[in-house]
Amino acid sequence: MIEIIRVSGESIRPYLTEVARLRIEVFREFPYLYDGSEDYERDYLDVYTKSERSVVVLAIKDGQVVGASTGLPLEDADEAFQKPFRDSGMDVSRIFYFGESVLKVSERGQGIGHRFFDEREIHAQEHGFTVTTFCAVQRDPDHPMKPDDYRENDPFWRKRGYEKTSDLTAELSWEQIDQPGTETHNQLIFWLKRDS
């Protein structure tokens, strides 16, 4: 039995280490190929503890975090995520940013991904946000590390009502398992959903 709970602000702190480890585990997979460290991850996630309107949706099984999904007001997020919206003249104070969803392989295919979106969207609405967004890394369709059975999330996101933008992109660098010892530049494209 998997329990889904929502925590915000300082209530996130007790779960930081488990969420950091889960991010490292899941983001090693294609398409992110991320070679992360626990210290960096805890520092990165600490921004969520400092935002009173943040949310982390946790999937807990047998007392262990097996999944996590994050979000916070875009104006509380890293400048790299705000910049594309500011450059386009959009009001970042009206937008809620979804950070990431990570879930252990063994727990996938049970509808938890939908619950993650449901809970974050409810949280955003409760705080008066009418626009939600997230971004995803862009990879060459013929990337050599793409698994044969890889399935894109695009159809799932579209079913959730999100539209892929053509002009909102973030530029980020991180160490990758296929290019050790150096940070690789990556482009992430935003998806948007506006409540009617």
QUIQUIBEL-V230373 format. One record per pair of residues at least 4 apart in sequence whose ideal C-beta (glycine too) atoms are under 8 Angstrom apart, sorted by the first residue. I is the first residue (numbers start at 1). J is the second residue. If there is no record, write none. Layout:
# QUIQUIBEL-V230373
i->(I:I)
j->(J:J)
This chain:
# QUIQUIBEL-V230373
i->(1:2:2:2:2:2:2:2:2:3:3:3:4:4:4:4:4:4:4:5:5:5:6:6:6:6:6:6:7:7:7:7:7:7:8:8:8:8:8:8:8:9:9:9:9:9:9:9:10:12:12:12:12:12:12:13:15:15:15:15:15:16:16:16:16:16:17:17:17:18:18:18:18:19:19:19:19:19:19:19:19:19:20:20:20:20:20:20:21:21:21:22:22:22:22:22:22:22:23:23:23:23:23:23:23:24:24:24:24:24:24:25:25:26:26:26:27:27:27:27:27:27:28:28:28:28:28:28:29:30:30:30:30:30:30:31:31:31:31:31:31:32:32:33:33:33:33:34:34:34:34:35:35:35:35:35:36:36:36:36:37:38:39:40:41:42:45:45:46:47:47:47:47:47:47:48:48:48:48:48:49:50:50:51:51:51:53:53:53:53:54:54:54:54:54:55:55:55:55:55:55:56:56:56:56:57:57:57:57:57:57:57:58:58:58:59:59:59:59:59:59:59:59:59:60:60:60:61:61:66:66:66:66:67:67:67:67:67:67:67:68:68:68:69:69:69:69:69:69:69:69:69:70:70:70:70:71:71:71:71:71:71:71:71:72:72:72:72:72:73:73:73:73:73:73:73:74:74:74:74:74:74:74:74:74:75:75:75:77:77:77:77:78:79:80:80:80:81:81:81:82:82:83:83:84:84:84:84:84:84:85:85:85:85:86:86:88:88:90:90:91:94:94:94:95:95:95:95:96:96:96:96:96:96:96:96:97:97:97:98:98:98:98:98:99:100:101:101:101:103:103:103:103:103:104:107:108:108:111:112:113:113:114:114:115:116:117:117:118:119:120:120:121:121:121:122:123:124:124:125:125:125:130:130:131:131:131:131:132:132:133:133:133:133:133:134:134:134:135:135:135:135:135:135:135:136:136:136:136:137:137:137:138:138:138:138:139:139:141:142:144:145:146:153:154:154:155:156:157:157:157:158:158:160:161:162:162:162:163:163:163:164:164:164:165:165:165:165:165:168:168:168:169:169:169:169:170:170:170:171:171:171:171:172:172:172:173:173:173:173:174:174:174:175:175:175:175:175:175:176:176:179)
j->(61:59:60:61:66:67:107:110:112:59:60:61:57:58:59:60:112:115:119:57:58:60:55:56:57:58:119:123:11:12:15:55:56:58:12:52:53:54:55:56:123:48:49:50:51:52:53:54:49:16:45:48:49:54:56:49:19:56:58:65:68:20:42:45:46:49:21:38:42:22:64:65:68:23:41:45:56:58:65:68:70:102:24:38:41:42:44:45:25:38:41:26:65:66:67:68:102:104:27:36:41:45:68:100:102:28:34:36:37:38:41:102:104:102:103:104:32:33:34:36:100:102:32:33:34:35:36:177:33:139:143:145:146:147:150:136:137:139:143:146:150:137:174:145:176:177:178:174:175:176:177:174:175:176:177:180:40:41:174:175:41:42:43:44:45:46:49:70:50:51:54:72:76:77:78:54:56:70:72:99:54:54:76:72:73:76:72:73:76:127:70:71:72:73:76:70:71:72:119:120:123:68:69:70:71:68:69:70:115:116:119:120:65:67:68:65:66:67:68:103:107:112:115:116:64:65:66:66:107:103:104:106:107:101:102:103:104:107:112:116:101:102:103:98:99:100:101:102:116:117:119:120:98:99:100:101:96:97:98:99:120:123:124:132:76:77:96:97:99:77:93:95:96:97:127:129:81:82:85:92:93:95:96:97:133:82:92:93:81:82:97:99:82:83:170:171:172:97:135:170:86:92:87:170:88:167:168:169:170:190:90:92:95:168:90:92:167:168:94:95:95:129:130:131:129:131:132:133:120:123:124:127:129:131:132:133:132:133:134:117:120:132:133:134:134:134:113:116:117:107:108:112:113:116:108:112:112:113:115:116:117:156:118:160:119:120:121:160:122:123:124:132:125:132:193:126:127:129:132:129:130:195:194:195:192:193:194:195:192:193:168:190:191:192:193:162:190:191:168:169:170:188:189:190:191:153:188:189:191:186:187:188:186:187:188:189:143:146:146:146:178:178:150:157:158:164:159:160:162:164:191:162:163:193:193:191:192:193:191:192:193:189:190:191:169:189:190:191:192:189:190:192:187:188:189:190:187:188:190:185:186:187:188:185:186:188:183:184:185:186:183:184:186:179:180:181:182:183:184:180:184:184)
